Amino acid sequence: MLRVVLRAIVLAVVLLLAPLASRAADVTRSYGFSMAGKLELPANFAHFPYANPTAPKAGEVALSAVGSFDSFNPFIVRGAAADVTRVYDSLLRASADEASTSYGHLAATIELPADRSWVAFELRSEARFNDGTPVTAEDVAWTFKTLREKGRPFYRQYYADIADVVVEGPRRVVFHFRTNRNRELPLILGEMPILPEHWWTNRDIGKPLTDPPLGSGPYRVGKFEFGRSVAYQRVPDWWARDLPTGKGLDNFDVIRTEYFRDATVALEAFKAGQIDFRQENIAKQWATAYDFPAVRGGRVKLEEIRHHLPTGMQGFAFNTRRALFKDARVRKALAWAFDFEWANRNLFYNAYTRTKSYFSNSELASSGLPQGAELALLNQYRDKLPASIFTEPFALPVTDGSGNNREELRQALALLKQAGFVVHDRQLVGPDGKQVSFEILLSEPAFERVALPYVQTLAKLGIDARVRTVDPAQYQRLTDSFDFDMAVAVFGESVSPGNEQLGYWTCDSAKQEGSDNIMGVCDPVVDALVGKLIAADDYAQQVVAAQALDRVLLAGWYVVPHWHTQSLRVAYWDRFARQPGEIRTGLDFDAWWIDPARSAAIEAGKRGGN
């Protein structure tokens, strides 16, 4: 009898464990995650190829920022937050040389089942916050819930496809998905900054933060003066300093950021040696402002570093919540009035390429007329789309650059007349009988040289356009609350666009204060195509959905497209060293270090007035 009972127990245990074993066989356990499905580095990689594991840890670096800050809490709409990226670690750390690929950082492993219905992260036992307390699965779960409930609208949209989070042990956390069609979710969760629940217990994360925050990252906030400067001090006993994802990175003892109200003053501070490193995004300054003794003497280096990234979209963005900009014909007319060729020749030294796609510089960009799979996808919504999408390739005006764009203005005026506007006493008058009038909001004076000539061109159409420049903090508040007519917007993209598209373009995001959908895009077809893009089964489907989405956004004329370049312009005092060779992002300053001999020579030169 006992033998029968034991046999029954054994059989029951086998039957109980069988499905678990079967499920386990369908789970992939890895040291990283790639949207491409393949990790380029082996499981035993020692460090990122662009990092130097023997780089010296030393020195102070001074950087610059234009604007101000009054908080260390970047997770909420309120306040102007300092950049605290280096204070926090994430579950995975992105590779600067692989597209949409990250490797285990706080998490030693990542598990994903074949049906992609969940993801699990197993934290490293040595992971610590910088007060010595362990980073636990509870911290991960609390961070996720807190950001989704109290953070910027971005987080609610970004994490929309995550059903729940379950702590299965001190170091194991599992996220269950609402859908198995969103291939990006493991990467999205992997890049989440992990906050210490115990530190926030008596603090309100919904308010601006004036205390230096606690994180688990390679730096902590040191000396600071709100609105003026903040120093980030390297954590010498950082728990991840010897990990493959940490070795050879974050090499400066102190990274100090000085804040300037004006970009011109920031440049002069660099010339004077008060700032060590800067990226230049103004073509005129790159062409004319860097001929000074330190450059001629070789003490300051200038480089144009090629990158291999999508360049996204920058443009004058229309706030379609305003009555004036609700009609796409009006938006197209105003876009048609912008003379890029004149600006490129006279303002930019012919340094730029006109942007004609929201996914520029990538195969995700649309071109010509829709064909094949893209046409089949768009045909599903043909009755809700402009007929021109199927009959006319998207095009922007091309002028001779002389500044005499009369033909383009005639076409713009024709569009405006179709929309019910007329010219009366040299003023463009709308259906309400009032002159067309609006304001272009800017965050820095340097952009006035682009906006003011555009204003002069619009005046030829009888439009009363004005430029208003405010400080970056006020600019952020006005755009967060959608209290503007037209502003400069930038939409960055990757080779694997995903949940961020929800925040950029959807009806839901258009209603949420502080969202990235500053234009107020709300189109059922756009919503549907964003869904198709996120739920694509493979990269080929993702390309098709992105091209279709791009085409519909372009046809909506939500921005006056600007320009882009495929290089980063970098200027720095010759104190630094870095690994040779190109990387996909072009630049990863976290992998640079101070060369003692070069730095000593530069400092000696400064003391000698050279």
Stockholm file with secondary structure:
# STOCKHOLM 1.0

chainA/1-610         MLRVVLRAIVLAVVLLLAPLASRAADVTRSYGFSMAGKLELPANFAHFPYANPTAPKAGEVALSAVGSFDSFNPFIVRGAAADVTRVYDSLLRASADEASTSYGHLAATIELPADRSWVAFELRSEARFNDGTPVTAEDVAWTFKTLREKGRPFYRQYYADIADVVVEGPRRVVFHFRTNRNRELPLILGEMPILPEHWWTNRDIGKPLTDPPLGSGPYRVGKFEFGRSVAYQRVPDWWARDLPTGKGLDNFDVIRTEYFRDATVALEAFKAGQIDFRQENIAKQWATAYDFPAVRGGRVKLEEIRHHLPTGMQGFAFNTRRALFKDARVRKALAWAFDFEWANRNLFYNAYTRTKSYFSNSELASSGLPQGAELALLNQYRDKLPASIFTEPFALPVTDGSGNNREELRQALALLKQAGFVVHDRQLVGPDGKQVSFEILLSEPAFERVALPYVQTLAKLGIDARVRTVDPAQYQRLTDSFDFDMAVAVFGESVSPGNEQLGYWTCDSAKQEGSDNIMGVCDPVVDALVGKLIAADDYAQQVVAAQALDRVLLAGWYVVPHWHTQSLRVAYWDRFARQPGEIRTGLDFDAWWIDPARSAAIEAGKRGGN
#=GR chainA/1-610 SS CHHHHHHHHHHHHHHHHHHHHHHHHTEEEESEEETTSCCSSCTTCCSCTTSCTTCCCCCEEEEEEESCCCBSCTTSSSSCBCCCGGGCCBSEEECTTSTTEEEESSEEEEEEETTCCEEEEEECTTCBCTTSCBCCHHHHHHHHHHHHHHSCHHHHHHTTTEEEEEECSSSEEEEEESCSCCTTHHHHHHTCBCCCHHHHTTSCTTSCCCSCCCCSSSEEEEEEETTTEEEEEECTTCTTTTSTTTTTCCCCSEEEEEEESSHHHHHHHHHTTSCCEEECCCHHHHHHTTCSHHHHTTSEEEEEEECCSCCBEEEEEECTTSGGGSSHHHHHHHHHTCCHHHHHHHTSTTCCEECCCTTBSSTTSCCSSCCHHHHHHHHTTGGGSCTHHHHSCCCCCCCCSSSCCHHHHHHHHHHHHHTTCEEETTEEECTTSSBCEEEEEESSGGGHHHHHHHHHHHHTTTCEEEEEECCHHHHHHHHHTTCCSEEEEEECCCSSCCTHHHHHHCHHHHTSTTCSCTTCCCCHHHHHHHHHHHTCSSHHHHHHHHHHHHHHHHHHTCEEECEECSEEEEEEETTEECCSSCCTTSCCGGGCEECHHHHHHHHHHHHTTC
#=GC SS_cons         CHHHHHHHHHHHHHHHHHHHHHHHHTEEEESEEETTSCCSSCTTCCSCTTSCTTCCCCCEEEEEEESCCCBSCTTSSSSCBCCCGGGCCBSEEECTTSTTEEEESSEEEEEEETTCCEEEEEECTTCBCTTSCBCCHHHHHHHHHHHHHHSCHHHHHHTTTEEEEEECSSSEEEEEESCSCCTTHHHHHHTCBCCCHHHHTTSCTTSCCCSCCCCSSSEEEEEEETTTEEEEEECTTCTTTTSTTTTTCCCCSEEEEEEESSHHHHHHHHHTTSCCEEECCCHHHHHHTTCSHHHHTTSEEEEEEECCSCCBEEEEEECTTSGGGSSHHHHHHHHHTCCHHHHHHHTSTTCCEECCCTTBSSTTSCCSSCCHHHHHHHHTTGGGSCTHHHHSCCCCCCCCSSSCCHHHHHHHHHHHHHTTCEEETTEEECTTSSBCEEEEEESSGGGHHHHHHHHHHHHTTTCEEEEEECCHHHHHHHHHTTCCSEEEEEECCCSSCCTHHHHHHCHHHHTSTTCSCTTCCCCHHHHHHHHHHHTCSSHHHHHHHHHHHHHHHHHHTCEEECEECSEEEEEEETTEECCSSCCTTSCCGGGCEECHHHHHHHHHHHHTTC
//
